Amino acid sequence: MKDVRKTVRLAVLAAAVILIIVGIRENGFREVMSRAVMICLDCIGIG
């Protein structure tokens, strides 16, 4: 049982790292940040 948990944990970690790298390569960070800024500006009544 302990080996299964370790394997699943490593698989999830590997998937997360791969998806982060893909997001960075696709400029996902800029899109997320621009949307987050617009949402925050709308919340405080500026945007």
N, C-alpha and C positions, 0 to 999 in steps of 0.2 A: 504493500500500500504506500509506503514511503517513497519508493522508486517511481510510482505512478504520479504522485504529487510533484516530485522533482521534475519529471519529464514534462508534465503539463505546465508547470511554472516556467521552465525554460522555453517551451514552445510559445507561450503567451508573450514572454519577454522578447523573443526573436521576432514575432509578428509585430509587436509594438515598435521595435527599432526599425524594421523594414518600412512600416507605414509612416513613421516620422521622417525617414529619409526620402520617401516618395513625396510626402507633403512639402518638404523643403525644396526638392527639385522642381516641383510644379508651382512654386511661389504661393503655396497655400497660406503661409504665414502672413503675407501682405494682405491677402483677401480677408482673412479672419480678423486681423487687426483693424482694417478699414471699416469693416462691418461693426466691430465692437465699439470703435470710436463714434460712429454714427448713432448707434443705439444709445450710448452714454450721453451724447449731446442731445438726443431727443428726450431722454429722461429728465434732464435738467432744464429743458425748454430753450436751448440755444439752436438746435438743428431743426 
